[in-house]
């Protein structure tokens, strides 16, 4: 959603005109796709926040910063979904063009860019302020991980252990070996940390 917002806001209007995409069509498409993605993200964030607040084990391992970030994300998603009410009344895309002009002005450090959105609904402004706040705190929170592509996972040595519980209640690996040890596949089972250090 974040990337979609950036692409939509920072793509010059001339590009959409050149490819024959009207502002109205772009607005309706953004409303439909963004609405579906927003609802899914809101439900997911609500579940994560509930789990972090009310699961004793997770609550103990959560910092105040972790909880704060989830609350801010939840509020941002709520505000984003709330803009739908006003967006439905502006399906011709004229407000979207104002926001595109504002975002373009930011990239050019234009001090007058804010004048473009002075008359827009308060909910849009709150959504923008909170979005920029999240962007500002990203380097100091776990949100920083959105900038790292986990490509290295594809080349990580060792095995991903999936634990299951047998009828006896003993946690085991898929090969029925002790939990925490790599599958043996016929050989000796060794701890993953030992396997990785040996490589």
N, C-alpha and C positions, 0 to 999 in steps of 0.2 A: 504494500500500500504506500509506504514511504517513497519508494522508487517511482511508483506510478504517479504520485503527486508531483514529484520533481520533474519527471518527463513532461507531464501535462502542463505544468506551469512555466517551465523554462523553454519549451519549444516555441519559437516565434510564430505568431499568428499567420505570417506570410507563408510558412511551410504548410500549414493546414489548408490555406487558400490554394496553394500551388497543387496539392494532391487532390483537391476537390472535396475536402472534408469541411462541412459547414460547422459553425460554432454551435448551432442547435443540436446537430447530430452528435458532436463531441460531448456536449453537456448531458444529453440523454444517455449516451454510452457510459460516461463517467458515473452518472447517477446509478445506473443498473449494476455495472460491474463493481463500482466502489461500494455500493450498498450491500451487495452479497458478501464481498470480502470483509466489509466493516462489521456486519452482523456475526460472521464466523469468528473474526478476531475478538469481538466484544465478548462472545460466549467463552472462547478459549481463555481470554484474560481474566474473566470473572471466575472461571474454574481454578486457574492458577492462583489468583489472589485469595480465594476461599481456602485453598489447600495450604498456602503459605501462612495464613492467619490462624487456621483452626486445626491443622495437623500438628500435634505436639512435637514430633521429631523434627519436622521441617521448620517449625517456628523457632526451635532452639538453635538451629543452624543458620537462621536468617538474620542478617544485619538490618538495622533501621534503614540503611540505604537501599537494600533489596526491596523492602516493603514499600518505601517511598516511590521507587521507580515504577513498581507495578500499579500503585495507586494513581500516579500521574498518567501512565499509559491507559488505565481504565477510564480516567476522566477525559483524556484526549479522544479516545474512541467514542465515548458518550457524546462529546461535543461534535465530533465528526458526523455521527449518525443524526444528531439533532439538526444539523444544517440542511438535512434532506427536506425539512418542512419549508424552508425558504427557497431551496433550489428548485423544488417542484413549481414554484411560482415564477421562476425565471428560466424556463426551458429554452428561451431563444438564445441563451449563452452570453447575454450582454454583461452580466456580472463576472462570468468566467474570464472574459476579455480584460476586465479591470484587474483581476487578480494576476493574470498573465503579465499585464503591463507593470504591476507592482513588483512581481518576482524578477522580471527583466531589469527593472530599475535597481533592485538590490544588487544584482550582479555587476551593474555599472556604477555602483556607489552613488546613485542619484538621490540627493537629499529630498527631492520633491516627490519621490515615488509613493510615499504614504498618502499623499493627497488623493490618489486614485481610489483608495478604498475607505475614505473618511465616511462616506454615506452608506456603506454596506451594513448589514445587520450585525448587532453586537456579538452574536454567536460565532460569526466568521472571525471576528477580531480576537475573541477568546481562544478559538481554535488555533489561530496563527501564533498568538503569544505563547500558548502552552507548547505548541510544536517547536518554536524557536528555543524555548526553555529546555525542552528535552534534548534538542540538538546541542545546546550549550553544556549541559551536564554529562553528555555522553562519554567524554574521555575519563570522567571520574567515577563512573559506575560500570556495571556489567553490560550496559548498552554498547560499550566499546566493541563488543564481539560482533556487532552487525557489520563492521568494516573488515572483518577477517574471513576470508573464504577458507573453509576447512578442507582444502584439497589434500593436505598432508595425511588426512585420515585414510585416503586410498592406498597410501604406501606404508602405513603403520605396521610394524612387525607384530607377530603374536596373534592370538585369537581373541575374539569377543566372546566372553563366557556368558551363557544364558543359564541361570539357575532355575531349578524346578524343585518342588517339595514332594518327596515320596510319601507313601502312606505312613512311614515311621516318623515323619516329621523332620528327617535329616535333609538338609539342603545339599543337592548334588548337581554336577555338571551334566550335559547331555550324554556323556559316556559313563555316567553313574560313578564318577570319581569324586573325590572330596571337593567341596565348593571352594572356589578361589584358585584352583589349579587348572592348567591348560589341558584340553582333551589329549589323551595319550595316543589314540588311534593304533593301539597295539603295542606301543612302547611305554617307557617310563613317563609318568605324569610329573611335570615340574612346574613350580610356580611361574607365572608369567613374568614377574620381575627378574627371576633368575634367567629365564629364556632370553629376555631382552638384553640383560647385562652381558650374556655370553656372546651376543651378536655384536 
